[in-house]
């Protein structure tokens, strides 16, 4: 993990300093992601000494990294990006045959973002042992973060690049609590070593986002200061500024923090999309709002109709949603964890919504009109009295009203409402 290998890449008045990594079998690597076209000079020092120059040219088929722009997302080339995500937590820890089947399914699906984990997952319907783990074990049988398993890292980055080739961003989850192997209990020093290696190795891949954790608030051995330290480590080692967030179970992360680029939220409170956009001034992504399926858990047995309804509700106000599918299978291959094939009704309908959103000339924003009274109502209520009633409701009653009858409405400029 710990090697001395540094590169300076320069074009015009711009320079970037990046660190390299060891990849086994005597191979030292350093990766750089150009941020603009032009002639680049480079110089490598440390374990390897080298220098040279390369020409970087525009490629019409590449859009660059996804960036936050206000409460929306765009590619670096300025073209629109609207995340229509899905969830396959343990994708990297499945057999090659199952991964190929998943890739074939994704090629025909509407999704352009996948949430998946670095570490294997232990949970209901997740009991298989992976072929590879991120680290080797020491002589005492303990994970040694200073000795990466190169086969695993080559496998993971190949998977990320395959997703990128079919237009899918990897929302890569760096920590989670669903663990029987001990990765969630690593010390802060071990976590720092792991993160620095991961960032040296993967930061130059454009189609990647950093999700510090899935359900960070269930990692009870971590203090809030630890999460802020992880932010710092990521920002110091990722010179390109990939998208960064932290996903909750029950307690929202502080999305106002400068390093956080967007809100990654688990909730079914779709009516709060506009409020959170106004509060944080950042994109809002409902990365978990329950899954289409039929398993015993309340989060995994909503109908396809209801999942699509939640997509429409959030997208109408300019927010975004991630899909998940949890139909029971005796072989325990459920899409939300392992991939395979999609069985539900929601993907095709999500694809229809995606066509509409991408067909608009810009990004949607929340929209509200003044309250009005139906003239044909036999007993009309004076609008001023009704508005006054709403304004005087305590917070709990006001929230109850929003759950029941929130008007999901957005606009795209002055042309589309």
Phi, psi and omega per residue, in radians:
X1 nan -0.712 -2.975
X2 -1.741 1.745 3.091
X3 -2.289 2.764 3.087
X4 -1.714 1.778 3.131
X5 -2.680 2.004 -3.047
X6 -2.337 2.480 3.081
X7 -2.198 2.463 3.011
X8 -1.980 2.108 -3.142
X9 -2.023 2.259 -3.022
X10 -2.376 2.525 2.960
X11 -2.571 2.235 -3.070
X12 1.012 -2.239 3.124
X13 -1.631 0.135 -3.060
X14 -1.847 2.376 3.108
X15 -2.395 2.563 3.094
X16 -2.281 2.355 3.098
X17 -1.901 2.100 -3.114
X18 -2.249 2.687 3.135
X19 -1.807 2.602 3.133
X20 -1.742 -3.081 -3.091
X21 -2.560 2.835 3.087
X22 -1.658 2.390 -3.070
X23 -2.104 0.367 3.082
X24 1.435 2.810 3.072
X25 0.944 0.650 3.087
X26 1.302 0.211 -3.092
X27 -1.714 2.144 3.030
X28 -1.906 2.361 -3.069
X29 -2.289 2.560 2.994
X30 -2.416 2.351 -3.022
X31 -2.133 2.507 -3.137
X32 -2.401 2.386 3.103
X33 -1.915 1.812 3.140
X34 -1.014 2.457 -3.113
X35 -1.812 -0.038 3.117
X36 -2.864 2.730 3.088
X37 -1.259 2.757 3.115
X38 2.506 3.116 3.081
X39 -1.506 2.202 -3.138
X40 -1.929 2.344 2.917
X41 -1.782 2.582 -3.133
X42 -2.488 2.600 3.107
X43 -2.462 2.226 -3.130
X44 -1.897 2.321 3.116
X45 -2.305 2.775 3.118
X46 1.956 -2.253 -3.105
X47 -1.054 -0.463 3.086
X48 -2.277 2.399 3.081
X49 -1.965 2.147 -3.133
X50 -2.848 2.801 3.078
X51 -2.719 2.867 3.124
X52 2.997 -2.858 3.101
X53 -2.581 2.646 -3.112
X54 -2.478 2.556 3.044
X55 -1.667 2.234 3.062
X56 -1.864 2.156 -3.118
X57 -2.082 2.741 3.100
X58 -1.176 2.515 3.052
X59 -2.145 2.019 -3.049
X60 -1.062 -0.392 -3.132
X61 -1.497 -0.043 -3.100
X62 -2.040 2.422 -3.107
X63 -1.877 -0.157 -3.078
X64 1.485 -2.901 -3.125
X65 -1.297 2.752 2.989
X66 -1.509 2.357 3.131
X67 -2.207 2.697 3.010
X68 -1.386 2.434 3.092
X69 -2.392 1.725 -3.010
X70 1.124 -2.197 3.109
X71 -1.733 0.287 -3.127
X72 -2.234 -3.072 3.105
X73 -2.184 2.568 2.996
X74 -2.454 2.755 2.956
X75 -1.348 2.873 3.133
X76 -1.076 -0.482 3.138
X77 -1.429 0.052 3.096
X78 1.642 -0.156 3.137
X79 -1.321 2.718 -3.048
X80 -1.254 2.522 2.971
X81 -2.337 2.120 3.080
X82 -2.045 1.963 -3.097
X83 -1.256 2.108 2.942
X84 -2.046 1.553 -2.935
X85 -1.600 2.954 2.948
X86 -2.448 2.991 -3.009
X87 -2.150 2.139 3.035
X88 -2.443 1.360 -2.925
X89 -0.932 -0.869 -2.999
X90 -1.770 0.536 -3.079
X91 -0.951 -0.779 -3.059
X92 -1.218 -0.147 -3.014
X93 -1.963 0.360 3.116
X94 -1.809 3.001 3.125
X95 -1.202 2.766 3.133
X96 -1.058 -0.655 3.137
X97 -1.114 -0.738 3.135
X98 -1.203 -0.647 3.098
X99 -1.125 -0.715 3.101
X100 -1.079 -0.733 3.115
X101 -1.096 -0.709 3.123
X102 -1.117 -0.757 3.125
X103 -1.086 -0.707 3.103
X104 -1.097 -0.674 3.104
X105 -1.160 -0.773 -3.104
X106 -1.114 -0.555 3.129
X107 -1.077 -0.462 -3.105
X108 -1.814 -0.039 -3.094
X109 -1.664 2.886 -3.081
X110 -1.483 0.016 -2.943
X111 -1.420 2.456 3.113
X112 -2.169 0.285 3.034
X113 -2.655 2.423 3.080
X114 -2.225 2.218 3.007
X115 -1.515 2.128 3.084
X116 -2.616 2.837 -2.919
X117 -1.828 2.625 2.954
X118 -1.277 -0.833 -3.079
X119 -1.577 2.622 3.088
X120 -1.127 2.840 -3.042
X121 -2.112 2.388 3.070
X122 -2.075 1.948 -3.104
X123 -2.884 3.141 3.077
X124 -0.927 2.336 -3.112
X125 1.128 0.293 3.084
X126 -2.325 1.449 -3.075
X127 -2.209 0.058 -3.119
X128 -1.397 2.631 3.053
X129 -1.575 2.293 3.108
X130 -1.179 2.807 3.033
X131 -1.257 -0.678 -3.103
X132 -2.210 2.721 3.012
X133 -2.173 2.786 -3.077
X134 -1.116 -0.454 -3.083
X135 -2.244 2.790 2.957
X136 -1.481 2.902 3.068
X137 -1.755 2.626 3.102
X138 -1.485 -3.046 -3.067
X139 -1.136 -0.333 3.111
X140 -1.639 0.076 3.126
X141 1.416 0.290 3.133
X142 -1.795 2.619 3.109
X143 -1.109 2.308 -3.126
X144 -1.958 1.753 -3.063
X145 -1.159 -0.245 3.129
X146 -1.456 -0.079 3.114
X147 -2.231 1.569 3.133
X148 -1.141 2.614 2.988
X149 -1.493 1.802 -3.023
X150 -1.116 -0.553 3.109
X151 -1.087 -0.685 3.129
X152 -1.156 -0.829 -3.069
X153 -1.156 -0.631 3.055
X154 -1.145 -0.661 3.096
X155 -1.126 -0.794 -3.102
X156 -1.127 -0.807 -3.093
X157 -1.227 -0.529 3.048
X158 -1.108 -0.726 3.121
X159 -1.099 -0.790 3.138
X160 -1.082 -0.728 3.129
X161 -1.181 -0.635 3.081
X162 -1.102 -0.729 3.078
X163 -1.080 -0.763 3.127
X164 -1.055 -0.631 -3.125
X165 -1.132 -0.434 3.112
X166 -1.838 0.362 2.994
X167 1.421 0.416 -3.078
X168 -1.974 2.224 3.058
X169 -1.403 2.452 3.056
X170 -1.658 1.966 3.016
X171 -1.570 1.586 -2.905
X172 -1.507 2.102 -3.091
X173 -1.551 2.070 -2.990
X174 -1.527 -0.472 3.122
X175 -2.471 2.657 2.952
X176 -2.805 2.924 -3.012
X177 -1.726 -0.162 -3.041
X178 -1.480 1.491 -2.814
X179 -2.585 2.298 3.006
X180 -2.034 0.067 -3.055
X181 -1.777 -0.270 3.113
X182 1.814 0.038 -3.127
X183 -1.183 -0.546 -3.129
X184 -1.328 -0.157 -3.106
X185 -1.869 0.207 -3.126
X186 -1.126 2.653 3.116
X187 -1.272 2.926 3.105
X188 -1.102 -0.644 3.094
X189 -1.116 -0.743 3.108
X190 -1.138 -0.723 3.119
X191 -1.111 -0.666 3.123
X192 -1.107 -0.781 3.130
X193 -1.084 -0.791 3.108
X194 -1.046 -0.846 -3.100
X195 -1.101 -0.755 -3.108
X196 -1.104 -0.666 3.100
X197 -1.172 -0.813 3.137
X198 -0.997 -0.764 -3.081
X199 -1.235 -0.656 3.060
X200 -1.082 -0.618 -3.014
X201 -1.461 -0.670 -2.954
X202 -1.895 -0.244 -3.014
X203 -1.073 -0.477 -3.101
X204 -1.395 -0.020 3.070
X205 -1.451 2.154 -3.046
X206 -1.246 -0.564 -2.975
X207 -1.580 0.905 -3.047
X208 -2.445 2.467 3.012
X209 -2.105 2.731 3.064
X210 -1.853 2.069 2.950
X211 -1.863 1.882 -3.020
X212 -0.939 -0.752 3.119
X213 -2.645 2.763 2.838
X214 -1.701 2.093 -3.110
X215 0.986 1.062 -3.080
X216 -0.974 -0.567 -3.055
X217 -1.298 -0.084 3.032
X218 -1.647 -0.068 3.023
X219 -1.514 1.439 -2.944
X220 -1.238 -0.243 3.101
X221 -1.491 0.050 -3.137
X222 -1.910 2.353 3.034
X223 -1.576 2.841 3.117
X224 -1.034 -0.618 3.121
X225 -1.067 -0.533 3.106
X226 -1.151 -0.711 3.131
X227 -1.152 -0.648 3.093
X228 -1.169 -0.597 3.073
X229 -1.157 -0.691 3.084
X230 -1.076 -0.736 3.048
X231 -0.923 -0.844 -3.085
X232 -1.086 -0.782 3.141
X233 -1.062 -0.769 -3.126
X234 -1.112 -0.807 -3.109
X235 -1.146 -0.613 -3.131
X236 -1.253 -0.502 -3.039
X237 -1.821 -0.125 3.080
X238 -1.972 1.667 -3.053
X239 -1.315 -0.138 -3.060
X240 -1.644 -0.299 3.111
X241 1.276 0.877 3.045
X242 -1.066 2.778 3.093
X243 -1.032 2.499 -3.021
X244 -2.496 2.275 3.040
X245 -2.662 -3.139 3.129
X246 -2.484 2.161 -2.962
X247 -1.643 2.443 -3.057
X248 -1.802 2.872 2.852
X249 -1.744 -1.058 -3.119
X250 -2.089 -0.633 -3.052
X251 -1.831 2.044 3.140
X252 -1.030 2.473 3.008
X253 -1.255 2.844 3.110
X254 -1.423 1.590 -3.082
X255 -1.304 -0.085 3.088
X256 -1.378 -0.163 -3.116
X257 -1.092 2.418 -3.013
X258 -1.002 -0.603 -3.084
X259 -1.291 -0.375 -3.085
X260 -1.418 2.218 -3.026
X261 -1.672 -0.387 -3.093
X262 -2.755 2.867 -3.140
X263 -1.635 2.102 3.052
X264 -1.910 1.906 -2.858
X265 -2.166 2.451 2.954
X266 -1.922 1.948 3.123
X267 -3.041 2.860 2.988
X268 -1.905 0.218 3.131
X269 -1.416 1.205 -3.090
X270 -1.117 -0.454 -3.104
X271 -1.215 -0.160 -3.131
X272 -1.603 0.041 -3.082
X273 -0.949 -0.906 -3.119
X274 -1.119 -0.642 3.132
X275 -1.110 -0.762 -3.131
X276 -1.235 -0.612 3.052
X277 -1.067 -0.750 -3.140
X278 -1.180 -0.671 -3.090
X279 -1.251 -0.800 -3.001
X280 -1.723 -0.299 -3.119
X281 1.010 0.608 -3.101
X282 -2.415 2.828 3.083
X283 -1.061 2.530 3.108
X284 -1.978 2.124 -3.141
X285 -2.110 2.045 3.026
X286 -1.423 1.515 -3.064
X287 -1.348 -0.174 3.023
X288 -2.673 2.000 3.085
X289 -2.322 0.600 -3.071
X290 1.467 2.827 -2.984
X291 -2.111 2.566 3.000
X292 -1.211 2.188 -3.117
X293 3.033 -2.913 -3.083
X294 -2.483 0.369 3.123
X295 -1.405 3.076 -2.958
X296 -1.324 -0.263 -3.073
X297 -1.475 2.514 -3.081
X298 -1.121 -0.452 -3.136
X299 -1.423 -0.139 -3.041
X300 -2.154 0.456 -3.121
X301 -2.519 0.600 3.020
X302 -1.495 2.821 -3.131
X303 -1.341 2.815 3.033
X304 -1.069 -0.648 3.115
X305 -1.019 -0.828 -3.076
X306 -1.183 -0.667 3.106
X307 -1.096 -0.780 3.111
X308 -1.114 -0.660 3.092
X309 -1.020 -0.733 3.141
X310 -1.197 -0.618 3.021
X311 -1.019 -0.866 -3.119
X312 -1.067 -0.757 -3.098
X313 -1.028 -0.854 -3.099
X314 -1.257 -0.798 -3.076
X315 -1.118 -0.581 3.129
X316 -1.025 -0.581 -3.119
X317 -1.704 0.238 3.046
X318 1.534 0.181 3.058
X319 -1.702 -3.060 -3.033
X320 -2.405 2.790 -3.050
X321 -2.429 2.587 3.011
X322 -1.902 2.449 -3.141
X323 -1.522 2.763 2.966
X324 -2.728 2.673 -3.090
X325 -2.416 2.276 -3.052
X326 -2.402 1.132 3.031
X327 -1.534 2.295 -3.081
X328 -1.067 2.486 3.074
X329 -2.553 2.354 -3.091
X330 -1.063 -0.487 3.112
X331 -1.451 0.068 3.110
X332 1.042 0.495 3.033
X333 -1.704 1.606 3.092
X334 -1.845 2.325 -3.021
X335 -0.901 -0.778 -3.013
X336 -1.049 -0.370 3.134
X337 -1.970 -0.720 -2.942
X338 -2.101 -0.247 -3.114
X339 1.535 -2.470 -3.096
X340 1.783 -2.077 3.122
X341 -2.140 2.646 3.088
X342 -1.534 2.388 -3.070
X343 -2.040 -0.243 -2.990
X344 -1.510 3.080 3.136
X345 -1.560 -0.296 -2.970
X346 -1.268 -0.637 -3.033
X347 -0.965 -0.779 -3.104
X348 -1.153 -0.637 3.126
X349 -1.280 -0.581 3.013
X350 -1.114 -0.659 3.082
X351 -1.071 -0.664 3.088
X352 -1.091 -0.783 3.089
X353 -1.100 -0.709 3.135
X354 -1.041 -0.718 3.103
X355 -1.053 -0.717 3.141
X356 -1.148 -0.819 -3.102
X357 -1.085 -0.781 3.134
X358 -1.257 -0.292 3.107
X359 -1.441 -0.176 3.118
X360 -1.342 2.678 -3.111
X361 -1.366 -0.041 3.141
X362 -2.890 -2.864 -3.104
X363 -1.614 2.528 3.084
X364 -1.353 2.619 3.057
X365 -2.352 2.705 3.109
X366 -1.057 2.578 -3.133
X367 -2.502 2.420 3.068
X368 -2.380 2.564 3.039
X369 -1.985 2.857 3.120
X370 -1.097 2.578 3.104
X371 -1.086 2.542 3.136
X372 -2.450 2.937 -3.096
X373 -2.058 2.351 3.079
X374 -1.199 2.094 -3.065
X375 -1.138 -0.370 -3.105
X376 -1.559 -0.019 3.116
X377 -1.130 2.265 -3.128
X378 -1.142 -0.538 -3.112
X379 -2.262 1.208 -3.100
X380 -1.095 2.509 3.078
X381 -1.709 2.358 3.069
X382 -1.009 2.153 -3.029
X383 -1.043 -0.616 -3.130
X384 -1.140 -0.678 3.109
X385 -1.181 -0.694 -3.141
X386 -1.154 -0.779 3.101
X387 -1.072 -0.709 3.117
X388 -1.082 -0.713 3.100
X389 -1.039 -0.817 -3.141
X390 -1.076 -0.705 -3.102
X391 -1.197 -0.412 -3.101
X392 -1.679 -0.016 3.127
X393 -1.192 2.448 2.983
X394 -1.087 2.859 -3.036
X395 -1.014 -0.719 -3.103
X396 -1.080 -0.828 3.135
X397 -1.155 -0.641 3.108
X398 -1.114 -0.729 3.116
X399 -1.135 -0.696 3.102
X400 -1.038 -0.699 3.113
X401 -1.118 -0.669 3.125
X402 -1.151 -0.728 3.096
X403 -1.034 -0.671 -3.028
X404 -1.414 -0.724 -2.910
X405 -2.487 0.650 3.086
X406 -1.180 2.353 3.104
X407 -1.581 1.847 -3.137
X408 -1.424 1.949 -3.056
X409 -2.615 2.369 3.131
X410 -2.408 2.991 3.110
X411 -2.439 2.667 3.047
X412 -2.139 1.684 -3.023
X413 1.089 -2.505 3.132
X414 -1.802 0.050 -3.008
X415 -1.683 -0.549 -3.019
X416 -2.224 2.229 3.092
X417 -2.253 nan nan
